[in-house]
Every structure is written in structure tokens, then in C-alpha cells.
Amino acid sequence: MPESPEKFLQKTGNYRALHAYRKAEVIYDYTFRFCEKFLAKGDRTRDQMIQAARSGKQNIAEGSKASVTSTETEIKLMNVARASLEELLLDYQDFLRVRDFLQWEKNSKEALYARKLGSAPNESYETYRSFMDTRPPEVLANIAICLLHQTNYLLDQLLRRLETDFVAKGGLRERMTRARLNHRESRAQRA
């Protein structure tokens, strides 16, 4: 019976299982609808906000898929996602500021309520659809800011874990070398 070689490709790449990805998808859907409703077609900010939301979501997916063969690419793309969502956060904050709307304090009752919504286990855009249909832009921008803070926190945690895992386990080349050396050693022991 042939010996089973040591595996060096990680079983990762399931971005849909990542909480950060699911929240980024909510943010994309939310931002798309927010921009459709409150920003004029042709407004550069509208396009930028939608693209930043899309970039956040897509880079998490791409980074997760790249993780099978490249920890470096995974970390880079997760960081691009984080940077894109930070850009979007600033756009929502700018939306409030230039219109003289109030940004909620972190621990205001409104922010706490939005954060609670954002921690629902089956959160999706549907969690917020009724708000999009009934609330003014000031409230909706503040909800988006709460969602973005939650997602950025998750991405920061993910990036820290990726760093720790890389230090502990190494990258693909190191795993490939380890697998090859272990294979040689086991063959030598049998001989």
C-alpha cells in the first residue's frame, strides 16, 4: 500500500464561513442601496463608496482563496479589504459632517441598538431593509458606521491571527520543505 504523503496545502479558502466576509457583504448591499437612494447618479462619491464597499468584500474573498497557496497574498488582500472599508467609513462620516448631521457617540442608545442588530447570528441585508425604507439618511449613515466599525474590528482580529499563524507555521514553501524532508526521513527509516 503506497504511503500517504504529508499535506502541505492548507484547507482554507472558505470565505463564506468568515464572519468578516458576511458582514462585508451586508455593507456592500447596504451601501449600494444607500447610494442609490441618497447620492445623485454621476456623483463621484457615490461611485467611490460603492467601489470601496465592493473592494472590501471582494478582497476578503480573494484573499481567503489565495490562502491555500500564499499566506503573504492572503494577508495583503485582507489588508486591502481593511483599507477599503476604512475609506468607506470616512465617506459615511463625511456624508454626516458636510450635511451638519450628528454622528452617534459610540455608546449612545442608537449606536448600541445598531451594534446589537449587527451581532445577530443570521445577519444579512434583510436585517436592515426596513430601516432603509423608513429612516432618514442621517440614521442610515450612522448605522453604516456601526457596521463598518464591527467589520473593521473583525478584519483587525483576522489579520492578527494570520500574523500569529504565519509565525507559528510558516508559509507554503516552508510547509512544502517540511513535507518533503519528513517524507525522506520516513522512507529512510523504513529502509
C-alpha positions in Angstrom: 0.0 0.0 0.0 1.5 3.4 -1.0 2.3 5.8 1.8 0.1 8.9 2.0 2.2 12.0 1.5 2.2 14.7 4.2 -0.2 17.5 3.1 1.2 21.0 2.8 -1.7 22.8 1.2 -3.9 24.3 3.9 -7.6 23.5 3.9 -8.7 27.1 3.8 -10.3 29.4 1.2 -13.9 29.2 2.5 -14.5 32.9 2.6 -18.3 32.5 3.1 -17.6 31.0 6.5 -15.7 34.1 7.6 -17.8 36.5 9.8 -15.9 39.4 8.3 -16.9 38.4 4.8 -20.6 38.0 5.7 -20.6 41.5 7.3 -18.7 43.0 4.3 -21.4 41.6 2.1 -24.1 43.3 4.2 -22.1 46.5 4.0 -21.9 46.2 0.2 -25.7 45.6 -0.2 -26.4 48.4 2.3 -24.0 50.9 0.7 -25.3 50.2 -2.8 -28.9 50.9 -1.7 -27.8 53.9 0.4 -26.0 55.5 -2.6 -28.9 54.7 -5.0 -31.3 56.5 -2.6 -29.3 59.5 -1.4 -26.5 60.3 -3.8 -27.1 61.5 -7.4 -26.1 59.4 -10.4 -22.8 60.7 -11.7 -21.7 61.8 -8.2 -18.1 60.6 -7.9 -18.6 60.0 -4.2 -21.4 57.6 -5.0 -19.2 55.5 -7.3 -16.3 55.6 -4.8 -18.5 54.4 -1.9 -19.9 51.5 -3.9 -16.4 50.6 -5.2 -14.9 50.8 -1.7 -17.7 48.5 -0.3 -17.2 46.1 -3.2 -13.5 46.1 -2.7 -13.8 45.3 0.9 -16.0 42.2 0.2 -14.1 41.0 -2.9 -10.7 41.3 -1.4 -11.7 39.2 1.6 -13.0 36.5 -0.8 -9.9 36.7 -3.0 -7.5 36.7 0.0 -9.2 33.7 1.5 -9.0 31.7 -1.7 -5.3 32.7 -2.2 -4.6 31.4 1.4 -4.3 27.9 0.0 -1.0 28.7 -1.6 0.1 32.1 -0.3 -0.2 33.4 3.2 1.5 36.6 2.0 -1.1 37.2 -0.6 -3.9 36.4 1.9 -2.5 39.0 4.4 -2.0 41.6 1.7 -5.6 41.2 0.3 -7.1 41.2 3.8 -5.3 44.4 4.4 -6.6 45.9 1.1 -10.1 44.9 2.3 -9.5 46.6 5.6 -8.2 49.8 3.9 -11.2 49.9 1.5 -13.6 49.6 4.4 -11.8 52.4 6.2 -12.1 54.6 3.1 -15.9 53.8 3.1 -16.1 54.6 6.8 -14.6 58.1 6.1 -17.1 58.6 3.3 -20.0 57.9 5.6 -18.5 60.2 8.3 -18.0 62.9 5.6 -21.6 62.4 4.5 -22.8 63.3 8.0 -20.3 66.1 8.6 -20.8 68.1 5.4 -24.6 68.0 5.9 -24.3 69.0 9.5 -25.8 65.7 10.7 -24.9 64.3 14.0 -22.7 61.3 14.2 -23.7 59.0 17.0 -21.5 58.6 20.0 -20.1 55.1 20.4 -22.2 54.3 23.4 -25.3 56.2 22.5 -28.6 54.2 22.8 -28.9 54.4 19.0 -25.4 53.1 18.4 -25.9 50.3 20.9 -29.1 49.3 19.2 -27.4 49.2 15.8 -24.4 47.2 17.2 -26.9 44.7 18.7 -28.5 44.3 15.3 -25.1 43.8 13.8 -24.3 41.0 16.1 -27.4 38.9 15.1 -26.2 35.4 14.1 -28.0 35.4 10.8 -27.4 39.0 9.9 -27.9 39.9 6.3 -29.1 42.9 4.4 -32.6 41.9 5.3 -31.8 42.8 8.9 -31.7 46.4 7.7 -34.1 46.6 4.8 -37.0 48.1 6.8 -34.6 50.8 8.1 -33.5 51.7 4.5 -37.2 52.1 3.6 -38.2 54.1 6.6 -35.3 56.1 8.1 -33.7 59.3 7.2 -30.2 59.4 5.7 -28.6 60.6 9.0 -29.8 57.4 10.7 -28.8 55.2 7.8 -25.3 56.6 7.6 -24.9 56.1 11.3 -26.0 52.5 11.1 -23.5 52.0 8.3 -20.7 53.5 10.5 -21.6 51.0 13.3 -21.5 48.1 10.8 -18.1 49.3 9.4 -16.6 49.5 12.9 -17.7 46.0 13.6 -16.4 44.7 10.3 -13.1 46.5 10.7 -12.7 45.1 14.2 -13.2 41.6 12.7 -10.7 42.2 10.0 -8.1 43.5 12.5 -8.6 40.3 14.5 -8.2 38.2 11.4 -5.0 40.0 10.4 -3.6 39.4 13.9 -4.5 35.7 13.7 -2.9 35.4 10.2 0.3 37.0 11.5 0.4 34.6 14.5 -0.3 31.6 12.3 2.4 32.6 9.9 5.0 33.0 12.7 4.0 29.6 14.1 3.5 27.6 10.9 5.4 29.4 8.2 4.3 29.8 4.6 3.8 27.4 1.8 7.5 27.0 0.9 8.3 26.1 4.5 5.4 23.6 4.6 6.5 22.1 1.3 10.1 21.7 2.5 8.9 20.2 5.8 6.7 17.7 4.0 9.5 16.7 1.6 12.0 16.3 4.5 9.5 14.3 6.6 8.8 12.1 3.6 12.6 11.4 3.0 13.1 10.7 6.7 10.2 8.2 6.9 11.5 6.4 3.7 15.0 6.3 5.2 13.6 4.8 8.5 11.8 2.1 6.6 14.9 1.1 4.5 
